[in-house]
């Protein structure tokens, strides 16, 4: 096991003014035994960063340190890492046992008996002991993924690197394998770097999230910290499904003039806003509230555009009556509540649940309040 440090790592593809910066000056400390998830949209640089740690890509600038060793000039085999790929990368003409043993035979001086024992024990732990004589073509996608994980585990590396390993599985198998990987990582206590664009995986699996966009580090924190205390508008909008609603506006005195409604700023908000004139109000779909009749404050009149029943909840897409254009926003409601398309409703936006962001750079100006228990739990993670 080992910690991983990235010091001012930059990766450029191409040269001159036409070059693409895939990773832009990223510095990060990952503790020994920590499970860190790199998350972001396609093209954010997360897989490139993982490949740099693996030695499959050479960084343009900066240092990669595994344990106490600067590994810039070391190849993948010398870095004592094991990587799990999106496409499993199993040898189709080899059995499960041969696939899992191959890396040990190539990179260690273990005897055949020692290799067989380790492979058998790992296969039993992964629930594929009865499949050791099968080839990949005789197995399901979930079984192949277990073999790929087992092949990494059997190496007993210092660091696990996982590049979207669940993306080829169906929804049910993804849920099962998320739980399995969490259990294994806790049991093995191996430093793990995991890449995904799936925010559900990110929120449920990592000790910490590393949120990236266009190669730049946006925020590093626990899943709850990134969700409830986003560093900027990008993080706030990327984490959460459906994503946070945003309303752009300008201040007039203590009032924020938004497209479709006005919002009176609290003293705390006014203090945070300072001399800014333009900024963005954000509220998550689960925090806004729909009423059939008008309420006294912080509400907007809206027309129901679409209702998406999800079982226990429904997502209601709304269009503010007085707004310009046809942009919609989303409110989550009880799934048993009867709301009809075309109905006029009143949406309450509670003071305590509002985020404010700078309109120019997207930085967070004001964070929502949390309940006492949630605040204590969040503070305990920082």
C-alpha positions in Angstrom: 0.0 0.0 0.0 1.1 3.5 -0.7 0.0 7.1 -0.9 -0.1 8.9 -4.2 1.0 12.6 -4.7 0.5 14.6 -7.8 2.5 17.8 -7.9 1.6 20.4 -10.5 0.8 17.8 -13.1 0.0 19.1 -16.6 -0.6 17.1 -19.8 -0.6 18.7 -23.2 -1.4 16.9 -26.5 0.1 18.5 -29.6 2.4 21.5 -29.7 2.4 25.2 -30.1 -0.8 27.2 -30.0 -2.9 24.3 -31.3 -2.0 22.0 -28.4 -4.8 20.7 -26.2 -4.3 20.9 -22.4 -6.0 17.7 -21.1 -4.8 18.1 -17.5 -4.0 21.6 -16.2 -1.7 22.0 -13.2 -3.3 19.5 -10.9 -1.9 19.0 -7.4 -3.4 16.3 -5.1 -2.4 14.2 -2.1 -4.1 10.8 -1.8 -3.5 9.0 1.5 -2.5 5.4 2.0 -5.6 3.2 1.8 -7.9 6.0 0.6 -10.6 5.5 -2.0 -10.6 8.6 -4.2 -13.0 9.0 -7.2 -12.1 11.2 -10.1 -15.4 12.5 -11.5 -16.4 14.8 -14.3 -18.0 15.0 -17.7 -16.4 13.5 -20.9 -13.2 15.4 -21.8 -12.6 16.6 -18.2 -9.2 14.9 -18.0 -10.0 12.2 -15.4 -8.9 9.2 -17.5 -5.8 11.0 -18.7 -4.9 11.7 -15.1 -5.3 8.1 -14.2 -3.2 7.0 -17.1 -0.5 9.4 -16.0 -0.5 7.7 -12.6 -0.3 4.3 -14.3 2.6 5.3 -16.5 0.6 4.8 -19.7 0.8 8.5 -20.4 3.8 10.8 -19.7 2.9 14.1 -18.1 4.2 17.3 -19.8 5.1 18.9 -16.5 5.0 18.0 -12.8 5.7 15.0 -10.7 4.0 11.7 -9.8 5.0 10.2 -6.5 3.9 6.8 -5.3 4.9 6.1 -1.7 8.2 7.9 -1.4 9.4 7.4 -5.0 9.1 9.8 -7.8 8.0 7.5 -10.6 8.2 10.0 -13.6 10.7 7.8 -15.4 9.3 4.4 -14.3 7.2 2.2 -16.6 3.8 0.8 -15.5 5.3 -2.6 -14.4 7.8 -0.8 -12.1 5.2 1.3 -10.4 3.5 -1.6 -8.5 0.0 -0.7 -9.6 -2.9 -2.8 -10.9 -5.4 -1.3 -13.4 -9.0 -2.4 -14.2 -10.2 -1.2 -17.6 -13.6 -0.4 -18.9 -13.5 -3.2 -21.5 -12.1 -5.8 -19.0 -9.1 -6.5 -21.3 -9.2 -10.3 -20.7 -7.3 -12.7 -23.0 -10.1 -14.6 -24.8 -8.1 -17.7 -25.4 -7.2 -18.1 -21.7 -9.2 -19.6 -18.9 -10.2 -17.5 -15.8 -7.4 -19.1 -13.9 -4.9 -18.3 -16.6 -6.0 -14.7 -17.0 -5.7 -14.1 -13.3 -2.3 -15.9 -13.0 -0.7 -14.3 -16.1 0.4 -11.0 -14.4 2.0 -12.9 -11.5 3.9 -15.2 -13.8 5.2 -12.2 -15.8 6.1 -9.9 -12.9 7.0 -12.1 -9.9 9.2 -15.0 -9.0 6.4 -16.9 -7.2 6.2 -20.6 -7.7 3.4 -22.2 -9.7 1.9 -23.6 -6.4 2.0 -20.2 -4.8 0.3 -18.6 -7.8 -2.3 -21.3 -7.9 -3.1 -20.8 -4.2 -3.4 -17.0 -4.5 -5.5 -17.2 -7.6 -7.9 -19.8 -6.1 -8.3 -17.8 -2.9 -9.0 -14.6 -4.8 -11.4 -16.3 -7.1 -13.4 -17.6 -4.1 -13.4 -14.1 -2.6 -14.8 -12.7 -5.9 -17.5 -15.4 -6.1 -16.0 -16.9 -9.3 -14.2 -20.0 -7.9 -16.4 -22.3 -9.9 -15.5 -20.5 -13.2 -11.8 -21.0 -13.1 -11.8 -23.3 -16.1 -14.1 -21.1 -18.2 -13.0 -18.7 -20.9 -14.3 -15.1 -21.1 -16.6 -16.0 -24.0 -18.5 -18.4 -21.7 -19.2 -15.8 -19.0 -21.6 -12.9 -18.5 -20.4 -9.3 -18.4 -20.7 -9.2 -14.6 -18.6 -12.4 -14.3 -16.0 -11.0 -16.7 -15.8 -7.8 -14.6 -15.2 -9.9 -11.5 -12.4 -11.7 -13.3 -10.8 -8.3 -14.2 -11.1 -7.2 -10.6 -9.7 -10.5 -9.4 -6.8 -10.2 -11.8 -5.9 -6.8 -10.2 -6.5 -8.0 -6.6 -4.3 -11.1 -7.0 -1.3 -8.8 -7.8 -1.5 -7.4 -4.2 -0.4 -4.0 -5.6 0.4 -0.7 -3.8 -2.3 1.1 -5.8 -5.5 0.1 -7.6 -6.5 2.2 -10.7 -10.0 1.7 -12.1 -11.1 3.4 -15.3 -14.9 3.3 -15.5 -15.0 -0.4 -14.8 -18.8 -0.7 -14.5 -19.9 1.3 -17.5 -20.5 -1.8 -19.6 -22.9 -3.4 -17.1 -26.6 -3.1 -16.8 -28.2 -1.0 -14.1 -28.8 -3.9 -11.6 -25.3 -5.3 -12.0 -23.8 -1.8 -11.6 -25.5 -1.5 -8.3 -24.3 -4.9 -7.2 -20.7 -4.3 -8.3 -20.6 -0.9 -6.6 -21.3 -2.6 -3.4 -18.8 -5.4 -4.1 -16.0 -2.9 -4.9 -16.7 -0.9 -1.8 -16.6 -4.1 0.3 -13.4 -5.3 -1.3 -11.7 -1.9 -0.9 -12.6 -1.7 2.7 -11.4 -5.3 3.3 -8.1 -4.9 1.4 -7.4 -1.3 2.5 -5.5 -0.6 -0.8 -5.1 3.0 -2.1 -7.7 3.2 -4.9 -8.1 5.8 -7.7 -11.4 5.3 -9.5 -12.6 7.2 -12.6 -16.3 7.6 -13.5 -18.6 10.1 -15.1 -21.5 8.6 -13.2 -22.3 10.8 -10.2 -24.2 8.0 -8.4 -21.0 5.9 -8.4 -19.0 8.9 -7.3 -21.4 9.8 -4.4 -21.7 6.3 -3.1 -18.2 4.9 -3.5 -15.5 7.4 -2.7 -13.9 8.6 0.6 -13.2 11.8 -1.4 -14.2 13.1 -4.8 -11.9 14.9 -7.2 -14.1 16.9 -9.4 -12.6 17.9 -12.8 -13.7 20.0 -15.7 -11.7 20.8 -18.9 -8.6 19.4 -17.1 -8.9 21.8 -14.2 -9.4 20.8 -10.6 -12.8 22.2 -9.4 -13.1 20.7 -5.9 -11.7 18.0 -3.7 -13.8 16.9 -0.7 -16.0 14.2 0.7 -19.2 13.4 -1.3 -21.4 15.2 1.2 -19.1 18.3 1.2 -19.1 18.5 -2.6 -22.9 18.1 -2.7 -23.8 20.5 0.2 -20.9 22.8 0.0 -20.0 23.1 -3.7 -17.0 25.3 -4.5 -18.6 26.7 -7.6 -21.6 26.6 -10.0 -20.1 23.7 -12.0 -19.8 21.4 -9.0 -23.3 22.4 -7.8 -24.7 21.6 -11.3 -22.8 18.4 -11.9 -23.5 16.6 -8.7 -27.1 15.7 -8.1 -29.8 14.2 -10.3 -31.7 16.0 -11.5 -29.2 18.8 -11.3 -29.6 22.0 -9.4 -31.8 24.7 -10.9 -30.1 28.0 -11.7 -31.7 31.5 -12.1 -29.6 34.4 -13.3 -30.4 37.9 -11.9 -29.3 41.3 -10.8 -29.6 43.0 -7.4 -31.6 46.1 -6.7 -31.1 47.1 -3.1 -31.9 44.0 -1.1 -33.8 42.3 -3.9 -32.6 39.9 -6.5 -34.4 40.4 -9.8 -34.6 37.1 -11.5 -36.2 35.9 -14.8 -39.8 35.3 -13.7 -39.7 36.4 -10.1 -38.1 38.5 -7.4 -36.2 37.1 -4.4 -35.6 39.2 -1.2 -32.1 38.6 0.1 -31.6 37.9 3.8 -29.1 40.0 5.7 -26.6 37.1 5.6 -27.0 36.9 1.8 -26.6 40.7 1.4 -23.4 40.6 3.4 -22.1 37.7 1.2 -23.1 39.4 -2.1 -21.3 42.7 -1.1 -20.9 45.0 -4.1 -21.7 42.4 -6.8 -24.6 43.3 -9.1 -25.0 40.1 -11.1 -25.1 36.6 -9.8 -26.9 33.3 -9.9 -29.4 31.7 -7.5 -29.3 27.9 -7.2 -31.8 25.6 -5.6 -32.0 21.8 -5.8 -35.2 20.2 -7.1 -35.8 18.4 -3.8 -35.6 21.7 -1.8 -38.2 23.8 -3.7 -41.9 23.2 -2.8 -45.0 23.3 -4.9 -48.3 24.8 -3.6 -51.7 24.9 -5.3 -52.4 28.3 -3.7 -50.3 31.5 -3.4 -47.9 31.8 -0.4 -46.6 35.1 1.1 -42.9 35.1 0.2 -40.2 33.7 -2.0 -42.4 32.1 -4.6 -43.0 32.2 -8.3 -46.1 31.4 -10.3 -45.4 28.6 -12.8 -47.1 26.4 -15.3 -46.6 22.6 -15.2 -44.9 21.5 -18.4 -44.1 17.8 -17.9 -44.6 15.4 -15.0 -42.2 12.4 -14.8 -43.5 9.8 -12.4 -40.5 7.9 -10.8 -42.5 5.7 -8.3 -42.2 7.2 -4.8 -41.3 10.6 -6.2 -42.2 12.6 -9.3 -40.1 15.2 -11.2 -42.2 18.2 -12.2 -40.9 20.4 -15.0 -42.2 23.9 -14.7 -42.0 27.2 -16.7 -42.3 30.5 -14.7 -45.4 32.4 -15.9 -43.6 35.8 -16.1 -40.2 34.6 -17.5 -39.0 35.3 -21.0 -38.3 32.3 -23.2 -39.3 28.7 -22.6 -36.7 27.5 -20.1 -38.0 25.0 -17.6 -36.8 24.1 -14.1 -37.5 21.0 -12.0 -39.1 20.4 -8.6 -39.3 17.0 -6.9 -42.6 16.0 -5.3 -44.3 13.1 -3.6 -45.0 10.4 -6.2 -48.6 10.0 -5.0 -49.4 13.7 -5.4 -51.7 14.5 -8.3 -50.2 17.3 -10.5 -51.4 17.8 -14.0 -49.6 19.2 -17.1 -50.8 22.7 -17.8 -51.8 23.3 -14.2 -50.8 26.6 -12.6 -48.9 26.2 -9.3 -46.8 28.3 -6.9 -43.3 27.3 -6.2 -41.7 28.2 -2.8 -38.0 28.7 -2.6 -36.9 28.6 1.1 -34.2 31.0 2.3 -32.3 28.2 4.0 -31.9 26.1 0.9 -30.6 28.7 -1.5 -27.1 28.8 -3.0 -25.7 32.0 -4.6 -22.9 32.1 -7.2 -20.9 34.8 -8.8 -22.3 35.3 -12.4 -18.8 36.0 -13.9 -16.6 33.2 -12.5 -19.2 30.9 -11.0 -17.6 30.9 -7.6 -19.9 30.2 -4.6 -20.9 33.3 -2.7 -23.4 31.8 -0.3 -24.1 28.2 0.8 -27.4 26.8 1.9 -28.0 26.1 5.6 -28.0 22.5 6.9 -29.9 20.9 9.8 -28.0 20.5 13.0 -27.4 16.8 12.6 -26.3 17.1 9.0 -24.0 20.0 9.9 -22.3 17.9 12.6 -21.9 15.0 10.2 -20.4 17.2 7.5 -18.0 18.9 9.9 -16.8 15.5 11.0 -15.8 14.7 7.5 -13.8 17.8 6.9 
